[in-house]
Amino acid sequence: MSFAQFRVKDGKAPFWNCSGGQLRLMREISEEVFAAYRRLSYYAAGVVRELVPRSLSRVDYEATFRELENSGALPAVLERVNYYNGLVPGESPLPSTRVVSVDRTRSRYFIDLSEHLRFFPAHMKVDTLFGDITHVPPVPSLLKSRPIDGDNANSVLLNLDRLRHFRLFYDHVPFARKTAKAVWRGSMNNPLRETLITTHGSSRFCDVGHVSRDFTRIPTKNVLTPVEQFAYRYIISVEGCDVATNLKWVMASNSVCIMPRPRYETWFMEGRLIPDHHYVEVRDDFSDLEEKIEALEADPMRAREIVANANRHVAMFSNRRMEKITSILVLQKYFQATGQLPPSAFTEGFFSTLQTEARILMTA
């Protein structure tokens, strides 16, 4: 299943109106079966796309952008494009790999990238970095994650490995009916996570634990699925090898997201999240976690407002067509910045002085 349609009704919590009756399936069958169905659909779609001639994608490209130029959506799309891709023409070397020769061994990364590369001529070249990337590469590269702070212009974000990272689940539990505690489950792959468990493993405010069998210094706890974690009012999000995988579905739920300020970002634009507006910020050592929970319990209206703000952020990524257009324009800008495509109708929006100055301010 690709990113499903997001709805917010009457200011209440979001839910996924999955195409083809997928939401009904999710309620009627086990999560394991639904996950298998989602994987099968994802890989099948990737195979079918590979069978479609690239020339047909070019026709769709031209029609799509003629429509975009005549709509009022272009400024908002270009704002996101320039956030993901901060390249400046004349400063970027020619990439090394033809788009038809991109590494296929990381299949999910390849499927997500090739879905949009096919809109461009086969002789175009790219550089890619697949995996959990926490540094800025020396050459402009297409990748999933990057550091938020500093000059990260060479790190061009696309929505890669979205089968894993853009998973959302239906939360049917209203905030008031949830247990007044914070919950976290995850792998022990980051010192922040160990700090959380050692400092709050026995707290009456929390139910936190890890599920890594190869980490023996601290006993494991029972696995809790995302849907089971929705029973709690507060869900903690902690970065792992790069970003926190659970952040998207936590912010799409009826629970408040609690986390330290993020250091890395993906297509989800974690760097745009505002502390105590989209989520409740805690210190890296979690020393103020119980204090923050008590404050939220004393002001449930504020907690609901934070949930609503988080829901609205997630809703930005719900329109499949606009996500496709944004991804293609990120690549269009990449190819123009690296001197592989001539100026287009979008060049001024990509590289205007105003856009460049805004980019400098965002990364300062």
ABEGO torsion letter per residue (X at the ends): XBBBBBBBBGGBBBBBBBBGGAAAAAAABBAAAAAAAAAAAAAAAAAAAAABBAAAAAAAAAAAAAAAAABAAAAAAAAAAAAABABBBGABBBBABBAAABBAABAAAAAAAAAAAAABBAABBBBBBBEBBABBBABBBBBABBBABEBAAABBBBBBGAAAABBBBBBABBAAABBBBBBBBEBBABAAAAAAAAAAAABAABBBBBABAABAABBBBBBBBAAAAAABABBBBBBBABBBAAAAAAAABABBBBBBBBABBBAAGAAABBBGAABBBBBAAGAAAAAAAAAAAABAAAAAAAAAAAAAAAAAAABAAAAAAAAAAAAAAAAAAAGABBBBAAAAAAABAAAAAAAAAAAX
